[in-house]
Amino acid sequence: KDIPYKLAPRRAGDAPEVWGNPSLALTKLGWKAERGLDAMVADHWRWQKQNPDGYK
């Protein structure tokens, strides 16, 4: 299913960039990601396609 979208300039208050660093989770919680971003996104997309209404 196509989802309509429109590219537009940033809104006032939007962050110009967002970065994350999971090293604090390792330091504080002893947790380390076992999968890379590409694998996580592919897994999420696969779940979303199989469950278009979420958990309903």
C-alpha positions as CSV (number, residue, x, y, z in Angstrom):
1,K,0.0,0.0,0.0
2,D,1.4,3.4,-0.9
3,I,1.5,6.0,1.8
4,P,1.3,9.6,0.7
5,Y,4.0,11.9,1.9
6,K,5.4,15.3,1.2
7,L,9.0,16.5,1.6
8,A,9.1,19.9,3.3
9,P,11.6,22.2,5.0
10,R,12.4,21.6,8.7
11,R,9.9,23.1,11.1
12,A,10.9,25.5,13.9
13,G,12.3,23.5,16.7
14,D,13.2,20.4,14.6
15,A,16.6,19.0,15.4
16,P,19.0,19.4,12.4
17,E,20.5,16.0,13.1
18,V,20.0,13.1,15.6
19,W,22.8,10.8,16.7
20,G,22.8,7.9,19.1
21,N,25.6,6.1,20.9
22,P,24.8,2.8,22.7
23,S,28.0,2.8,24.8
24,L,26.2,4.2,27.8
25,A,23.9,1.1,27.8
26,L,27.0,-1.1,27.8
27,T,28.6,0.9,30.6
28,K,25.5,1.3,32.9
29,L,23.4,-1.8,32.0
30,G,25.9,-4.3,30.6
31,W,23.7,-4.4,27.4
32,K,25.2,-4.6,23.9
33,A,23.2,-4.7,20.7
34,E,23.7,-8.0,18.9
35,R,22.3,-6.9,15.5
36,G,23.2,-4.1,13.2
37,L,20.9,-1.3,12.1
38,D,20.2,-2.8,8.7
39,A,19.0,-6.1,10.3
40,M,16.9,-4.3,12.9
41,V,15.2,-2.2,10.3
42,A,14.5,-5.2,8.0
43,D,13.1,-7.2,10.9
44,H,10.8,-4.3,11.9
45,W,9.6,-3.8,8.3
46,R,8.9,-7.5,8.0
47,W,6.8,-7.4,11.2
48,Q,5.0,-4.3,10.1
49,K,4.0,-5.9,6.8
50,Q,2.7,-9.0,8.5
51,N,0.8,-6.9,11.2
52,P,-0.5,-3.8,9.4
53,D,-2.9,-3.1,12.3
54,G,-0.2,-3.5,15.0
55,Y,-1.2,-5.6,18.0
56,K,-5.0,-5.4,17.4
